[in-house]
Amino acid sequence: MRALALLLVLACAVSIPVARAVPSDLLVVSPEPAAAPWWRRAKWAPRSTRVQGVAIKRLHPDWCAAEAFSRDLLSEALLELQPSGSFDGYVFLVEGSFDGRGKPQIAFVGAYRRCSGEQGLYFAIVEPQRERPRMRFLVEVPEPGSAIATIGREPDGTLAVWWCDQCDNGVRVEYSRETLGFFVAGPATRR
């Protein structure tokens, strides 16, 4: 009987970390200033070493951790602030051929942490391949004053990235046939 009780105690002790599989400190939201929106009071503590199936060192060699935003990730992290869990209208990943070559690519946003401690938001375009995804483009925004970034499309179909929620702080990302690369082409159309 004692052995069974000891096993139950050990099983409970081992299962406690499992019960906390959704890390409560992945996104820390300060209660003050209460009048500021959550995304201005929040700070990510990224810890993943792979995002969208890509090793973070493939995205940037100086990164130690990153997170790719998704509705599920935000719903889990912000359950207390947004009980409905609704992030309808938020776009964190777009698939397409953004350079016109017809090869599938994914564009996504998230939060990163450099090994030096710098943190911020990022936008990446990756071309999935069997052996190793091809990194096509990366924009880092260190300490942006916001904990959210979203992706959209401009009226002409080019990509747009906004570095906050419900704001006009966005940039256009275009492809140059001359340089054969992506670049930030200026401000995005106001939302």
VENZILIN-V895016 format. One record per backbone hydrogen bond with DSSP energy under -0.5 kcal/mol. NH is the residue of the N-H (numbers start at 1). CO is the residue of the C=O. If there is no record, write none. Layout:
NH,CO  NH,CO
//
This chain:
5,1  6,2  7,3  8,4  9,5  10,6  11,7  12,8  13,9  14,10  15,11  16,12  17,13  18,14  19,15  20,16  20,17  21,18  23,21  26,23  28,43  29,27  30,28  30,41  36,33  40,37  41,37  41,38  42,38  43,28  45,26  48,66  51,54  54,51  56,49  58,55  59,55  60,56  63,60  64,113  65,113  66,48  67,111  69,67  69,109  74,70  75,71  76,72  77,73  78,74  79,76  82,78  85,82  87,85  90,87  94,107  96,105  98,96  100,97  105,96  106,126  107,94  108,124  109,92  110,122  111,67  112,120  113,65  114,118  115,62  117,114  120,112  121,141  122,110  123,139  124,108  125,137  126,106  127,134  128,126  134,127  135,133  136,125  137,125  139,123  141,121  143,119  144,141  147,39  150,162  151,91  152,160  154,158  157,154  159,173  160,152  161,171  162,150  163,169  170,168  171,161  172,186  173,159  174,172  174,183  176,181  177,175  180,176  181,176  183,174  185,172  185,183  186,172  188,170
//
